[in-house]
Structures are given as C-alpha cells and as structure tokens.
Amino acid sequence: MPLISRPEAAAALGVTVDAVYKAIKAGRLTAVTATDGTVRVNSETMREEWIRNTDSTRVRIGLGVRPTRTREPKPLRPREERVPKPHTRITQTQEAIPDYDESRARTEHLKAELLELDRKTKEGRLIPLEEVQSKWVEVVVQARTKLLGIPTKAKQRIPDLDVDAINILDDLVREALEDLSETAPEDDQA
C-alpha cells in the first residue's frame, strides 16, 4: 500500500488540495496517519473511493446541496477579433439606449449649456420668460388706459367739443383697440 501526501493526491486526481482536504474531512476519502504524524492517502484505492463517494452532478455548499452547472468553455478568439458589440437595448418607449460615452457626452453638453444660461442671467443679458411676460402685460395695460383716456383729455383741452364729438373719439379709440386685440401676431397663432 503506497501512501502519498494530500498535495500529491490532489495532483493525481486533478483537483485542488482543498478538495482533497474536504473529502478526507467528510469521510469520502480514507486517510492514514503515518508514523511521523503526517496524513497520507492510499494511492491504490484513492481513485476508486473518489469516484464512488463523489457525486459529480452535485456540489455541497454549506448545509444545502445544489446541482452544478456544466458549461463548455468558449473558444478564445484572437485579441484583434474581440470587438465589443454595440449596445442596442430597447427601452419601454422603443428607443435605443445610447452607449455610455455618448450619454456622458450629452450630459456634459447639457450641463455646459445650463451653466452658460446661468452666466447670461447673472450678467443681465438673459431675462426669465415670466418677467418679460409680466412687463409686456404691464405695458399693454398702460397703453390701453392712455388710449381710452384720449376723449376725456380732448374735452379738457378743447372745451368747444360737444358730446357727439367726444363719443365719436371714444368709439374710434375702442374700435382701434378691438382691432389690435383681434389681430394676434403670427407666432402666437401657430
């Protein structure tokens, strides 16, 4: 009965030394303690014990047991043939997701644009839309009020005007304001 060490047994079986240690501890492989105190494995019976006591379709993990997955190794291609595939994952909206570099470039571009807008706002060269709209409403209301006040001012400055002339002036101003309100700029109509 030729005895060999655990690393030699692992090499002969084509497994790791750790696998041999675990098999001895689990009782799947018989080990003998030599006179010098080292643990040795019988090289004549070890292969038969290993095959008989090791289920090749199952692997022990902790207390549970699960089947192993057998995979065929993929053949390696030469380095120059290993080209990454373009990423064409589809989102819920059926749009292709751009690759990371393109997304990063877009993000950086948008951040730069936002910083540019912020800088222009702080310099006073760019005004918020709400502020422009409120100023225009103020200007239009003030112009309307001034125009509607023309007949009254005309009566004060020209005392000889009769009531019919004042009414005609008032009608003309109101008609002009109505015409202006009905003809909206083409930008708003689109």
C-alpha positions in Angstrom: 0.0 0.0 0.0 1.9 3.1 -1.3 1.0 6.2 0.7 1.2 9.7 -0.7 0.7 13.2 0.7 -2.5 15.2 0.2 -1.0 17.6 -2.4 0.3 14.6 -4.4 -3.2 13.0 -4.2 -4.8 16.3 -5.4 -2.4 16.3 -8.4 -3.1 12.6 -9.2 -6.9 13.2 -9.0 -6.7 16.5 -10.9 -8.4 18.5 -8.2 -7.3 21.2 -5.7 -5.6 20.4 -2.4 -8.6 22.0 -0.7 -10.9 19.5 -2.4 -8.8 16.6 -1.0 -8.8 18.1 2.5 -12.6 18.4 2.4 -13.1 14.9 1.0 -11.0 13.5 3.9 -12.9 15.6 6.5 -16.2 14.5 5.0 -15.1 10.8 5.0 -15.3 10.4 1.3 -11.6 9.7 1.0 -9.7 7.4 3.5 -6.6 8.9 5.1 -4.0 7.3 7.3 -1.7 9.0 9.8 1.9 7.9 9.2 4.4 7.2 11.9 5.9 10.7 11.5 2.4 12.2 12.2 1.7 13.3 8.6 -1.6 12.5 7.0 -1.2 10.2 3.9 -3.6 8.8 1.3 -3.5 5.3 -0.1 -2.7 5.8 -3.8 -4.1 2.4 -4.9 -7.6 2.9 -3.5 -7.9 6.7 -3.6 -9.2 6.9 -7.2 -11.9 4.3 -6.7 -13.0 6.0 -3.4 -13.1 9.4 -5.0 -15.3 8.2 -7.9 -17.6 6.1 -5.7 -18.1 8.8 -3.0 -18.1 11.9 -5.1 -21.3 12.8 -6.9 -20.2 14.7 -9.9 -23.6 16.2 -10.6 -23.9 17.9 -7.1 -21.8 20.3 -5.1 -22.0 20.8 -1.4 -22.4 24.4 -0.3 -22.7 24.9 3.4 -25.6 22.7 4.6 -27.5 22.9 1.3 -26.9 20.9 -1.8 -27.3 22.2 -5.3 -26.6 20.8 -8.8 -23.6 22.1 -10.6 -23.8 23.7 -14.0 -21.7 22.2 -16.6 -20.6 24.6 -19.2 -18.5 24.1 -22.2 -15.6 26.5 -22.3 -15.9 29.1 -25.0 -13.1 29.0 -27.6 -10.9 32.1 -27.2 -10.6 34.3 -30.3 -7.5 36.2 -31.1 -7.4 39.7 -29.4 -7.9 41.6 -32.6 -11.2 39.8 -33.2 -12.6 40.7 -29.8 -14.7 43.7 -30.7 -17.4 44.9 -28.2 -20.9 44.5 -29.6 -22.9 47.7 -29.9 -25.4 48.2 -27.1 -28.9 48.2 -28.6 -31.1 47.6 -25.5 -34.6 48.9 -26.1 -36.4 51.0 -23.5 -40.1 50.9 -22.8 -40.6 53.7 -25.3 -38.9 51.5 -28.0 -35.9 53.9 -28.3 -32.4 52.5 -28.5 -30.3 53.4 -25.4 -27.1 55.1 -26.5 -23.7 53.8 -25.3 -22.1 55.2 -22.1 -19.7 57.5 -23.9 -22.5 59.1 -26.0 -24.7 59.5 -22.9 -21.9 61.1 -21.0 -21.1 63.5 -23.8 -24.8 64.6 -24.0 -24.9 65.1 -20.2 -21.8 67.2 -20.2 -23.0 69.2 -23.2 -26.4 69.9 -21.4 -24.6 70.9 -18.2 -22.4 73.3 -20.1 -25.5 74.9 -21.7 -27.2 75.3 -18.3 -24.1 76.9 -16.9 -24.0 79.3 -19.9 -27.6 80.2 -19.4 -27.0 80.8 -15.7 -24.0 83.0 -16.5 -26.0 85.1 -19.0 -28.8 85.5 -16.5 -26.4 86.8 -13.8 -24.8 89.2 -16.3 -28.3 90.6 -17.1 -28.2 89.5 -20.8 -30.9 86.9 -20.3 -34.2 87.6 -18.6 -36.7 84.9 -17.4 -39.8 84.4 -19.6 -42.2 85.2 -16.7 -40.6 88.5 -16.1 -40.8 89.5 -19.8 -44.4 88.5 -19.9 -45.4 90.4 -16.8 -43.6 93.6 -18.2 -45.4 93.3 -21.5 -48.8 92.9 -19.8 -48.0 96.0 -17.8 -47.0 98.0 -20.9 -50.1 96.9 -22.8 -52.5 97.7 -19.9 -50.8 101.1 -19.5 -51.1 101.8 -23.3 -54.8 100.8 -23.3 -55.5 103.0 -20.3 -53.8 106.0 -22.0 -55.7 105.4 -25.3 -59.0 105.2 -23.5 -58.3 108.5 -21.8 -57.9 110.4 -25.1 -61.5 111.5 -25.4 -61.6 112.9 -21.8 -58.3 114.8 -22.3 -59.6 116.1 -25.6 -62.7 117.5 -23.8 -60.5 119.2 -21.2 -58.1 120.8 -23.7 -60.8 121.6 -26.3 -63.8 122.9 -24.3 -65.8 123.7 -27.5 -66.1 119.9 -28.3 -69.7 118.7 -28.0 -70.8 115.3 -26.5 -71.2 113.8 -30.0 -67.5 114.5 -30.9 -66.4 113.0 -27.6 -68.4 109.9 -28.3 -67.0 109.6 -31.8 -63.5 109.9 -30.4 -64.3 107.2 -27.8 -65.7 104.9 -30.4 -62.7 105.3 -32.7 -60.2 104.5 -29.8 -62.2 101.5 -28.7 -62.5 100.2 -32.3 -58.7 100.6 -32.8 -58.1 98.6 -29.5 -60.5 95.9 -30.6 -58.7 95.6 -34.0 -55.4 95.3 -32.2 -56.7 92.6 -29.9 -58.2 90.5 -32.7 -55.1 90.5 -34.9 -52.6 88.4 -32.9 -49.0 88.0 -34.1 -48.3 85.0 -36.3 -46.0 83.5 -33.7 -49.0 83.1 -31.2 -51.3 81.7 -33.8 -49.0 78.8 -34.8 
